[in-house]
Amino acid sequence: MKQNKLSYKIGQFLMFGGPATILFFAVVILPFFYGLYLTLTSWDGVSTTKPFVGLENYKAALADTAYWQSLGRTFIYSVIAVILTNIVAFLLAYLVTSGIKGQNFFRAGFFIPNLIGGIVLGYVWKFVFNRAFVAIAEVATQTDHASLLSTPNGAMFCLILVSVWQYAGYMMLIYVAGFMSVDQSLKEAAMIDGCNKGKAMWHVVIPLMRSSFVQCIFLSTTRCFMVYDLNLSLTKGEPFNQSVLAAMHVYNQAFVYKNYGTGQAEALVLFIVCAVVGMLQVYFGKKGEVAA
């Protein structure tokens, strides 16, 4: 009888979860371990042989100054973009849950940028920065102006601005769910006890929304660390490769310079850094979580 039940459960799993499991192994697990194998070879992506070189690719990755510079730029970009994204998303969520007229319309409008792919988004904003903003500045000042994308700091500013514009709408929905999950009676009780709206928000609502903050910061952090499509279409790493972020450097190392082993080793380092940052953020975020 027990064997029949076990067979029945296995059959159900294979029927409903089997295809997804097979696809997960084929698309995620197998490529991951194959990538680990490539880090131990000097394959150029073309030849049929993959000479074994041991840890030489990891040594090359550690000695790659351009990679560590790109990783440093990624840290700076991620910190600023994550902070601004979550501030904007939180304010938008507060706005569309405050009972304003047409708030459902505004929710949809703020979310739309997240539906646009990074490649398309980058090319659209590239036109805006190179043509529209320059034309407006020249008309306003009657002098020639260069695009923000023509300077290293300007290019990084543009990447951060577009990232915030794209991600804020998605994070807003998580904060909206957080606002709606807070029992209004708790806020009303705080108001009765003498709190104004600001104090009630700070001492009651925000602590109860900690899980929303943890989710949003984790998602925005991982997105920013792994950004490639926007970096490619908006700046292409220019000017002078001063806006190349870590994911773009890894791609160039593997597919442009044909150093697959080194590129894969650098990708693994990036994955570990992103995983550690994400897990630490979730750990410390969950540690102080409170319940209503």
Secondary structure, DSSP 8 states (H G I E B T S, - for coil): -HHHHHHHHHHHHHHHTHHHHHHHIIIIIHHHHHHHHHTTB---SSSS---B-TTHHHHHHHH-HHHHHHHHHHHHHHHHHHHHHHHHHHHHHHHHTTT-TTHHHHHHHHHGGGGS-HHHHHHHHHHIIIIIHHHHHHHHHSS----GGGSHHHHHHHHHHHHHHHHHHHHHHHHHHHHHHS-HHHHHHHHHTT--HHHHIIIIIHHHTHHHHHHHHHHHHHHHHT--HHHHHHTTT-STTTT--HHHHHHIIIIIS--HHHHHHHHHHHHHHHHHHHHHHHHHHHHT----
